[in-house]
Amino acid sequence: MIRAWGITDQGKVRQQNQDAYYLDIQAEDLALGLVCDGMGGARAGNVASTMAVAAFIETVNRMPGELREEPEAILAQGVEAANAAVYQRSHSDPDCWGMGTTMVGALVLGETAYLINVGDSRAYAVTSNGIAQITRDHSLVEDMVRHGNLTPEEARNHPQKNLITRALGTEEHARPDFYRQHLEPGDHLLLCSDGLSNVVSDQEMLYEVVHGGDQSDCCRRLLDIALSRGAPDNVTCVLIQLK
């Protein structure tokens, strides 16, 4: 059995919410979650994230049987469809020129989570062993950390931490990363935009998921922490639990 919750908010500073998310429990053993964080100006970021979610879901939901048999291949098709939709709109609509969006998604199928990532929205595993970031940010500071030029602590406050090196819609073809995560009963997946991860620490996320109270209120509690700290960006999170 799978349970899941999600929330999104424009935050305290932004005039518009350019994040978008999708969450669907399709069967007792199958759930799909998605978070996108748009970029490209006042109107275009919202267009990019919304279009990406819609194109991805339309593509994936056309192939329910294949999704179970070849999950990673179908997720890849969904990402490519999302990329194509945003890319074509960006190059045909002057108001949307240069727009793009991050995407992090998780398909939970039985005790395996299949994850995709483009950009710096994140997926975390919260298990009996603690919290661990599954995805790797496609960002300038993450590259600097990986090459030993920055510590993770320095990266958290770096002035260029929002510069991403991959996004959907900015190139003709997508370049997603794929991950697999084994889940035991009681384990959680947390998907979020950087509006959450930039202001709420991993340990705070862990505490709210495991000890904070009712699971159905967890996303709200995480959002409230971000809002209490000024929430300079849109905030979105999706929590999926394998029961």
C-alpha positions in Angstrom: 0.0 0.0 0.0 1.2 3.5 -0.9 0.2 6.8 0.7 1.2 10.2 -0.7 0.7 14.0 -0.1 1.8 17.2 -1.8 1.8 20.9 -1.4 2.9 24.0 -3.3 3.1 27.7 -2.4 4.4 30.9 -4.1 6.4 31.8 -1.0 6.8 35.2 0.6 8.7 37.0 -2.2 7.7 35.8 -5.6 4.7 37.3 -7.3 3.7 34.0 -9.0 4.1 30.3 -8.3 6.2 28.9 -11.1 6.4 25.5 -9.5 4.0 22.7 -10.5 3.5 19.2 -9.2 1.6 16.0 -9.9 0.7 13.1 -7.6 -1.3 10.0 -8.4 -1.7 6.7 -6.6 -2.8 4.5 -9.5 -2.9 1.2 -7.7 -2.0 -0.3 -4.3 1.5 -0.9 -5.6 1.9 2.0 -8.0 2.3 5.7 -7.5 3.7 8.6 -9.6 5.0 11.9 -8.2 6.5 14.8 -10.1 7.9 18.3 -9.2 8.8 21.0 -11.7 10.4 24.4 -11.0 10.0 26.7 -13.9 12.3 29.5 -15.0 12.4 32.1 -17.8 10.6 35.3 -16.6 7.4 36.4 -15.0 5.1 34.4 -17.4 7.3 31.8 -19.0 8.4 29.9 -15.9 4.8 29.1 -15.0 4.2 28.0 -18.6 7.2 25.8 -18.7 6.5 23.9 -15.5 2.8 23.4 -16.2 3.5 22.3 -19.8 6.2 19.9 -18.7 4.0 18.2 -16.1 1.1 17.9 -18.6 3.2 16.5 -21.4 5.0 14.0 -19.2 1.8 12.7 -17.6 -0.1 12.5 -20.9 2.7 10.4 -22.4 3.2 8.1 -19.4 -0.5 7.5 -18.8 -1.0 6.4 -22.4 1.1 3.3 -21.7 0.0 1.8 -18.3 1.0 -1.8 -19.2 4.4 -0.7 -20.5 4.9 1.5 -17.5 4.9 -1.7 -15.3 7.0 -3.7 -17.7 9.6 -1.1 -18.8 9.3 1.7 -16.2 12.6 3.5 -17.0 12.0 3.4 -20.8 8.5 4.9 -20.3 9.8 7.6 -17.9 12.4 8.5 -20.4 9.7 8.9 -23.1 7.8 11.1 -20.7 10.8 13.3 -20.0 11.5 13.6 -23.8 7.9 14.6 -24.5 8.0 17.2 -21.7 11.3 18.6 -23.1 9.9 18.8 -26.6 6.7 20.6 -25.5 8.6 23.3 -23.6 11.4 23.6 -26.3 8.9 24.1 -29.1 6.8 26.7 -27.2 10.0 28.5 -26.2 11.0 28.7 -29.9 7.6 29.7 -31.2 6.3 32.2 -28.7 8.4 35.3 -28.2 7.0 35.7 -24.6 8.4 32.3 -23.7 11.9 32.6 -25.3 14.5 30.8 -23.3 12.1 29.3 -20.7 12.8 26.0 -19.1 12.0 23.9 -16.0 13.6 21.4 -13.7 11.9 18.1 -13.2 12.3 15.4 -10.5 10.0 12.4 -10.6 9.4 9.1 -8.9 7.5 6.1 -10.0 7.0 3.7 -7.0 6.3 0.2 -8.3 6.1 -2.3 -5.5 9.3 -2.0 -3.4 11.3 -0.2 -6.1 11.3 3.5 -6.9 12.4 4.6 -10.3 13.5 8.2 -10.3 14.3 10.8 -13.0 16.0 14.2 -12.5 16.8 17.2 -14.6 18.0 20.4 -12.8 18.2 21.0 -9.1 14.9 19.9 -7.7 15.6 16.9 -5.5 14.6 13.5 -4.4 15.4 12.2 -0.9 15.0 8.8 0.7 13.9 8.8 4.3 14.4 5.4 5.9 15.3 3.8 9.2 18.9 4.8 8.5 18.1 8.5 8.2 17.8 10.8 5.2 19.8 10.6 2.0 19.7 12.7 -1.1 19.1 10.3 -4.1 19.4 12.7 -7.0 22.4 14.9 -7.9 21.8 18.6 -8.6 22.7 19.7 -12.1 24.1 23.0 -10.9 27.2 25.1 -11.0 27.9 24.7 -7.3 27.3 21.0 -7.3 29.9 20.6 -10.0 32.3 22.7 -7.9 31.6 20.5 -4.8 32.2 17.4 -6.9 35.5 18.7 -8.1 36.6 19.7 -4.6 36.4 23.5 -5.2 33.6 24.0 -2.6 32.5 22.3 0.5 28.8 21.4 0.8 28.4 24.0 3.5 29.9 26.7 1.3 27.7 25.6 -1.6 24.6 26.1 0.5 25.3 29.9 0.8 27.1 30.4 -2.5 25.8 33.5 -4.5 25.6 31.3 -7.7 23.8 28.4 -6.1 20.7 28.9 -8.3 22.6 28.6 -11.6 21.6 25.2 -13.1 23.5 23.4 -15.8 20.6 21.3 -17.2 16.9 22.0 -17.6 14.0 20.8 -19.7 13.2 22.9 -22.7 16.5 24.6 -23.1 18.0 22.0 -25.6 16.5 20.0 -28.3 16.8 16.8 -26.4 16.6 16.2 -22.6 19.5 14.9 -20.6 17.9 13.2 -17.5 19.6 11.2 -14.8 18.0 7.9 -13.7 18.1 6.3 -10.3 16.6 3.3 -8.5 15.9 3.2 -4.8 14.8 0.0 -2.9 12.0 0.8 -0.4 11.0 -1.1 2.7 7.6 -0.8 4.4 7.7 2.5 6.3 10.2 4.2 4.0 9.5 7.6 2.4 10.4 9.5 -0.7 10.5 13.3 -0.5 10.5 15.3 -3.8 11.0 19.0 -3.6 11.9 22.2 -5.4 14.9 24.2 -4.3 12.6 26.6 -2.6 12.4 24.0 0.2 15.9 22.5 0.1 17.6 25.9 0.2 16.0 26.9 3.5 15.1 23.7 5.3 18.0 21.4 6.2 18.1 17.7 5.5 17.9 17.0 9.3 14.8 19.2 9.6 13.2 17.3 6.8 14.1 14.0 8.5 12.6 15.2 11.8 9.3 16.3 10.3 8.9 13.1 8.3 9.7 10.8 11.2 8.8 12.6 14.3 6.9 15.8 13.4 3.4 14.4 13.7 0.7 13.1 11.4 2.1 12.2 8.0 -0.8 13.9 6.2 0.4 17.3 7.7 4.1 16.7 7.0 4.3 18.7 3.7 2.4 21.6 5.4 4.9 21.6 8.3 7.8 21.7 5.9 6.2 24.6 4.0 5.6 26.4 7.3 9.3 26.2 8.2 10.2 27.7 4.8 7.6 30.4 5.2 8.9 31.2 8.7 12.3 31.9 7.2 11.1 34.2 4.5 10.5 31.7 1.7 12.3 33.7 -1.0 11.3 31.2 -3.7 8.3 29.1 -4.6 8.1 26.0 -2.3 6.8 22.6 -3.4 7.1 19.2 -1.9 5.7 15.7 -2.4 5.9 12.9 0.1 5.3 9.3 -0.8 5.2 6.5 1.8 5.4 2.8 1.3 3.2 1.3 4.0 
